[in-house]
Amino acid sequence: MKVMLISTTIFQLTKSGLTGYGGLEHIVALLAIELKKLGCEVSVVCPEGSDLGEGIEIIPVPLRCGEDVAYERYKGRLTSGEFDAVEDHSWSWMSVLSQMESDHQLPIIHCYHSDPYNLQTPPPIRYPCLVAFSEAQANIIRSRWSACVQVVKHGIDLNFYKPDPTVKRGDRYLFLARYCPEKGFLEVSYLAKKCKVGLDAFGDTEIVGPHQDYMRKCFEESDGRQIRVNPGISREQTVKEYQSHKALITWPNFVEIWGLSTTEALACGCPVISKDSGAAREQILQGRTGWVVSTLEQAEELITSGKIDTIKSEACVKRASKFSIQASTRGHLKLLTEVAQGFVW
């Protein structure tokens, strides 16, 4: 089967799939590589300079150009009929324009990577073939658009994210996300101060959009001892942080459609304390691999009582094993095959 994947223009994709911060782009890269392993011919729309290895075609677009500009570069390929199926992972879904102009249903799947409460009007086509990445996200899309939505849960490379038995976990907690209000660092910093525990934060400082003031406040929280606020780090380094910290704290102030950092931490044997948002309950087993809480006060009680010490790293790793990139890719391939055969939803 010949497949086209459409990524964003924000980050280049690499053959290891380890693209730095961008979670969406990281997923698309891994998906392309795994689809090729399953025998697909794969082409990927992504920024110039991307390299996914031999046998995967790059359809280049300018780095960080508007998605309308990118669409002009690839729309001819999109409508040429050469691809059996297409998955659009971009933010704007410009491929909808081609579907609107076509006299027949094009075999295109639209993957929604954002907070479902950001939805505007549904695509003006009869069968948009929508994919969400968690049941929590899908249920909101269904209710807001009265649409049929398939779910394919995200997966990670479990050969990359794994525990190291030679590394001893310390007493410090970990925050790993962008410094923006949606990711809730200031709440996590407040929690660490109230509980009098150490906190190490790592986050992207490049793609923060209008949140420069918020990012500045985050760095002002750092005292270099109890609270340490750092710029982003490589994915290789994130593995070391997951392996060596007591627990990851994640505090999304939006509907977290999946939360890759939760999966990654669990795979490295690191427990997770998460705000109850989006897919948290689909990943974390309450009291066995971490906790999902509704308030900072509940998180405080977990930390100060020492309950986090009851979590076994082995249980975390076992839970994460259900979310491999291979399993996720098989889910995507099933849907790609269905649309290639004319099934729509």
N, C-alpha and C positions, 0 to 999 in steps of 0.2 A: 504494500500500500504506500502511496506517495502522499506525504503529509506536509503542510505548511504550519508553522507556529509563528505567531506575531507577538514579539516582546515590546517593551517600552523603548523609548529613545534615551532613557536616563543613564543606564550603565551598560558598558560593554560586557559581552558574555565570553567566558573562557572555557577551555576544554575540561578543566577540573570541575567546572560549575561553581567554583568558589569565588564569587564576584565582589567580595567585600560586603558592604552593608546590605545592598538591595535584595530583600527577601523574594520579591516577585521574580526578579531577573535570575536569581539563583535557582528558583524552581524551574523556570523555563529552560535554563541551560541543562540541568540534570534530566529533565523530561526529554529533551532532544537527544541526549546521549543514550538514555535508556530505550527510547523508541527505536533508535538505530540498532541497538543490541538485539531488539526483538524482530529485526528484519525489515523495518520501514525505511523508505527513502525519505530523508528529512531535510527540509529547507527552513531556515529561520530568519525572519525579519528582525534585525537588531543593529545597533550602531556600528559604524565603520571601525575596523580594528579588532572586532570580535573574532574569536577563533575557537571553534568547538571540535576541532580535530578532523582528521581525514574522513571523507565520506559524508560530512554534513555541510550542505551549501549555506553560505551566509548571503542573504539578500540585504546589502548594506544601506543604511540610512544615516544622515548626519547625526552625530552625537548631540543629544539634548535639543534637537530641533522640535518644532511643534508636531504633534501627531498628524495634523492635516498635511504638513509638508512631507512627512514620511509616507503617508497614504498615497500621495502622488507618485512616489517612487515604486510602490509595489502593487498598485491596484490592477495594472495590466496583467501581472502574474496571477493575481487573485481570481480574476474572471476569465482566465485563459482556458480553464477546464483541465489543466494538466495535473491538478491536485485532486486526489480522491476525497480529502477532508482537510479542513482548516480549523485551527483553534486560535482564537483571538484573545490574548492576555493583556492587550494594551488598556490604557485607562479610558480612552475615548470611544473605542469600538467604531472606528471609522469604516470598518468593513460593512457596517449596516447600510451605508450608502450604496454599496454595490448590490446588496440584497434588494434594496428598494428599487433599483434601476433594472434588475433582472426580471425576465418573464417567467422564471421558475425558481424554486427553492434552491439556493446555493448550499452546499454541504459545509456550513460554517457553525462552529460552536463558540459561544461567548462566555468567557470565564470572568466572574466578577470578584475582583481582589480587594474591594474596599468595604468600609462600613455600610451595611445595607440601609441605614437611615439617611445616607447621602443620596439615595436614589431620587431621580427626578421622574420624568415620564418614561414608560416602557418603550423599547424600540418599536417603531411603527411598522412592524412586520408580523405576519401571522404566527410564525414559529421561530422565535429567537434562539431556541436551543441553549438555555441558560445552565451554567454550572456554578455551583457554590462549593466551598471547601469545608463546611461544617454544617451539621443539622441546624445549629443555632442561626447561622447566617441564612440558610435556605428558607427557614420558616418565616423569617422577616420578609424576605423577598417575595415569597408566596403570598403573604398577607397584604403587602403593599401593592403588588402588581397583579394579583390573582393569576399568577403564572405557574406553569409547571417548571420545576427546577430539579436537576439531577445533582447529586453530591459525590464528589471525589475528594477524600481527605488528603491533605498534604503528607508528603513523606520526606525523609532525610536519608543521607548516606550513612548507614550504620557502621560502615567500615572506617569512616572518618570520625564520627562522633561516638566515642566509646570510653569506658573508664580506664584508668591506669592504676593498677593495684599497688604500684610503688609510690604513688603520690598520697600523702596524708592530708586529709581535709582540715582546714583551719577553722577559726571561729568567726571569720568575717563573712558578711552577706554580699550578694552580687546583684547589681542592676545592669542590664545590657539591652539598650534600646536607644532610639533617637531622643534627643533633648527637645521635646515638644509637649504641649499640654496633654495631648492624647495619650502619651505613654506614662505620664504621672510620676516623673522623677521627684518632684518637690514633695509629694505625699510620701514617697518611699524614704526620702531623706529625713522628713519629720518623724517618721516611724522609727528609723534607726537612732535618731537622737533621743527620742522618748524612751526607747528600750536600752539605750546606752550600749549599743553594739556597733562594731565596725562595718562600714559599707564601702565597697569599691564599685564605682560606676564607670561604664564605658559606653560611649554613644557617638553616632555620626554627627559631625559638626558642619557638614557640607550641604546636605539636602534637608535644610530645616525651614525653607520657605520664609513665611512672614514671622517666624518665631525667634528672631534674633534676641529680643529682649528676654524671652523666657530662657533661652539657652544661657544668656549672661547670668541670670539669677541662679541657674543650676550650678554654674562654675563658682559663683559666690558662696555656695553652700560648703565648698571644699575647705577643710582646715589642714589638709595634708596628713592628718593622723586618724581621727575617727571616720571622717567622711572624705573620701578621695574621689574626685571627679576628673575623668580622663577623656581624651578624644577617642575616636573609634580605633579598633584594632583589627588585625587580620583574623580570618576564620581559624587559622591554625592556633592563634593565641587564645581565641575564645574557648577552644577545647581545653586548654590548660586552666583557664579561669573556672570553667564548669567543674573540672576535676578537683580543684583545690579549695573551692568555697563551700561553706556550710550549707547554703541554700540560695536559690535564685528567688528574688522577689519581683513580681511583675504586677503592674497596677494600671491596666488600660482604662482610660476614661472614654471609651467608645466600645462598639461591638467588635471585639477582637475576632476576626473571621477564622483564625486558627491559632497563631502564636508559635512561630517556628522556634523561638528561643526556649519555650517550654519543652518541646520535643527534644531539642538538642541537649538541654540540661539533663533531662531524665535519661537520655541515652548515655550520658557520661556519669550516671549514678548520682546526680545532684538533685535533691528534693526541690520542690517548687511551692512557694506560697503565692497565690494569685487572687486578685480581685475577681469576684464572680461576674464575668463578662464574656459573652460570646461562647467560644469553644472550650473554655477552661475545664468545664466538667466532662467534656468528651475526651480529655487527655489525662487529667489528674484523678487518681483514685483516692478518695477522701480518707486521710489518716494512714494511707499505705504508701503513697508516693509523694505526698504533700497535702496541702489544704487549699480549698477554694473558700474565700471568705467574703462577706458583704461589707465589712467596715474595718477601718484601721484599728479599732479597739479589739476586734477579734484577732487580727494579725498580731497585735501587741501581746495578747494573752498567750498565743502560741509560742512566741519568741521568748517571753519572760518565764514561761513555765518549763521550758526545756523540752517541750513535746517534739520539737523538730529532731531531737536526738533519737527518737524512737523509729525514725524512717530508715529502712535498710536500702543501701545503694543497689543491691541485687534486685529488689522489687521495682525500683525506678527503671533499671535497664530492661527488665522483662516487659514492663509496660510500654516502653519506647519501641520495643521490637515489633510491635503491631503497626508501626507507622514508618515503614521503609519506603524509599523512593521506588523500589521495584513494585511493591503493592500499589502505590499511587499510580505509577505508569500503566499498570495493567488496567486500572479503572479508567484512565483516560483513553487507552487504546480501545477498550470495549465501546465507548461512546463514539470515538472516531470511526470505528468500523460500522457502527449502526447508521451514522449520518451518511457515510459513503454508500451504504446500501439503501438509502432513501428513507430511513426512519427519522422522524422529527418529533419534537415535543414543545 
